[in-house]
Every structure is written in structure tokens, then in C-alpha cells.
Amino acid sequence: MLKLLKSNNPVNYLLIFLIMSALWAYKFIEMPTAVDTGGMHSYFFRFLYEGALYQYIYTALAFMLAFAFACYASKVNFRYQIVESGYQLPSLFFALLTGSIINAQRCIPEMVGALFLALAVLRIFGMYNKHEDLPRSLDVGLMFGLSLIFAYKYIVLLPAIIVVVVIVKPLSWRDLFSMFVAMVFVVGVAFCLVWLYGDWDGLLSSIKSEALKMVIGEKYNYLNYFFELPVIFAALVSVLSLFVLKVFRKTAEMKYYHSMLFLMAYAGLFMLSPFSSNESVWLMYFPLCYLLSNIIVNSRRMFIQRIVFYGLIICIVVSQILQVMYFDMIF
């Protein structure tokens, strides 16, 4: 399978679709309702209902968005050579990682916000080695602003975005200012629309309650450590890859790798805090899919590649079995 996915074969996308379908099958068939784990609530997600039919719709919508982003991840990888000669590997790992937390396989603020954040980072990669690139800077601000609309707490990731910019390109205050202006513009327009709608108090109440809400009982449960086993495994091998990947073929590839590693570490710290929900694990999927691809491509030892690839699959299978057993008891 690794040889196929390291090739530039369109059949890979069909394989990725089948893998995602298998990993999302339980959510589609046996788990029509969501489990409350202290997930984020956004004023702009008020259309979400708890009925079983709506949950099927939200799961289908989430599946389509996740698969579309998985395909886009490979397209961007081909354009910017984030993982040189990686081809569809980022798509494969992103598809596998989406099977980690079954309860997160639905259209939720954490997911939509994480995907917009990922798009913002990928636009930053398009600015590599350019002193100023105002059009892309505006795009980054717009994407990050959209992320904040759906997931307010992702504002804490703003320093990570700035650090990624500093890693990828020469520092330009005009670029940073353009990003900030675009972000404020998107958020400001959203707030103005709510004010015109006449529900300003409802928006402020939503932001206040979300900002002060902490998730402790549902988050620091020993079961979650077993459920998130694939993400924990992927994060550990990504950190250990610092000692394995000592040679990069391009300076750009090294900078992309360091950016993803920093973003993963920053998102991981946010995930460990009581202010994030379990479903915020979507933040980890994006950097991990590229980091794991980097290990497969740049590791010279075949047994390391097999440990990473098949180790992740084993962790996902174990995690899925434990989650299915747990949710079967609930439903």
C-alpha cells in the first residue's frame, strides 16, 4: 500500500475515500446522535439540532468537507512540495486520522474552525521566501477570521500563526498588519450582521459563556487517552522524527516541517488545557498528516516507515473498537 500511495496515481483518491468510509461507518450507521463532551458552541452554529435526522446530515456534511480537504492537502503538497515526493501521503494520513474520535465525525465548530485554520497555514506556505505578499496575507487573515467566527477559542492560536509566518518567510510588518486587518474585517462584518439582525445580546452572551467554559470531567477521563491513542501515537513519532530526519532535500521542506512541528506542539498544548473540547482534536489532524508523510518519505530505514504506518493503523483499530464498545453501552 505504501508503494501505491507514494506514487502519483488517481486510484489513491478512491482508496482514501474507501478508508474514510470504513472509519466513519459506525457514526453513520449506529451512532445517529452526538455525545455531549463539553464541545464548543458558537452563535453562528445555532442551526445545529439534536434530532437523529439532522445528525446524519451533519455527519454526511462533515465527511464531504473532510474528504475534500484531504484531496486538497495532496494538491497543495504537489504545488508547494511540502513533503517532496510525498504525493498523496498527506491525504492518506489525514483520512486515517479522521477516524480517531468517532464523536468528532460531524459538522461542529471545532471541525470547521480547524479546516479554515489549516487553509490559512497553507496560504502562508505559498508566501515562502517572499519579503512581502499582501494578497496572500489578506487571504490568511480572512481564513483565520472565518475560523474565529466558528470557534471563538481558536484566537489563542494567533501567536502560532505569526510564528509560522516568521519561520516561512522574512518578517514584514506590512504582511502582519494586512493579516490583522483582514481578520478584524471578517469578524467585524459578522458582528455587524448580528447587530443588524437585532440579536447583539445573544452574540455577546454566546462569546462570554464559551470563553469562561472549562471542560474537566469529560476531558480528563482515562477513557479519552485510549480513544485518542492514534493522535497520541502520531504526535510522539512526529516528535521523535527530530532524531530520525536529519537531511532535507530543500530548505523550503525543512521550514515547512518545522512549521508543522511547532503548530502540532502548540495545538497539543491547547488540547491539554481545560479550555478545549475533545473534538478540538481536529487541530491535530492537519499538521500530523504532513509530519507523518515526512517520516515515510525522508526516513531511510524501511522498518521505521512500517512502524509509523502500521503502528498508526493498529492504534486506530484499537481506538475504534474501544469507542464502539463504549458507545454501544450508551445507546
C-alpha positions, 0 to 999 in steps of 0.5 A: 500500500505504501508503494501505491500511495507514494506514487502519483496515481488517481486510484489513491483518491478512491482508496482514501475515500474507501478508508474514510468510509470504513472509519466513519461507518459506525457514526453513520450507521449506529451512532445517529446522535452526538455525545455531549463532551463539553464541545464548543458552541458558537452563535453562528452554529445555532442551526445545529439540532439534536434530532437523529435526522439532522445528525446524519446530515451533519455527519454526511456534511462533515465527511464531504468537507473532510474528504475534500480537504484531504484531496486538497492537502495532496494538491497543495503538497504537489504545488508547494512540495511540502513533503517532496515526493510525498504525493498523496501521503498527506491525504492518506494520513489525514483520512486515517486520522479522521477516524480517531474520535468517532464523536468528532465525525460531524459538522461542529465548530471545532471541525470547521474552525480547524479546516479554515485554520489549516487553509490559512497555514497553507496560504502562508506556505505559498508566501515562502521566501517572499519579503512581502505578499499582501494578497496572500496575507489578506487571504490568511487573515480572512481564513483565520477570521472565518475560523474565529467566527466558528470557534471563538477559542481558536484566537489563542492560536494567533501567536502560532500563526505569526510564528509560522509566518516568521519561520516561512518567510522574512518578517514584514510588518506590512504582511502582519498588519494586512493579516490583522486587518483582514481578520478584524474585517471578517469578524467585524462584518459578522458582528455587524450582521448580528447587530443588524439582525437585532440579536447583539445580546445573544452574540455577546452572551454566546462569546462570554459563556464559551470563553469562561467554559472549562471542560474537566470531567469529560476531558480528563477521563482515562477513557479519552487517552485510549480513544485518542491513542492514534493522535497520541501515537502520531504526535510522539513519532512526529516528535521523535522524527527530530532524531530520525530526519536529519537531511532535507532535500530543500530548505523550503521542506525543512521550514515547512516541517518545522512549521508543522512541528511547532503548530502540532506542539502548540495545538497539543498544548491547547488540547491539554488545557481545560479550555478545549473540547475533545473534538478540538482534536481536529487541530491535530489532524492537519499538521500530523498528516504532513509530519507523518508523510515526512517520516515515510518519505525522508526516513531511510530505514524501511522498518521505521516507515512500517512502524509509523504506518502500521503502528498508526493503523493498529492504534486506530483499530484499537481506538475504534473498537474501544469507542464502539464498545463504549458507545454501544453501552450508551445507546 
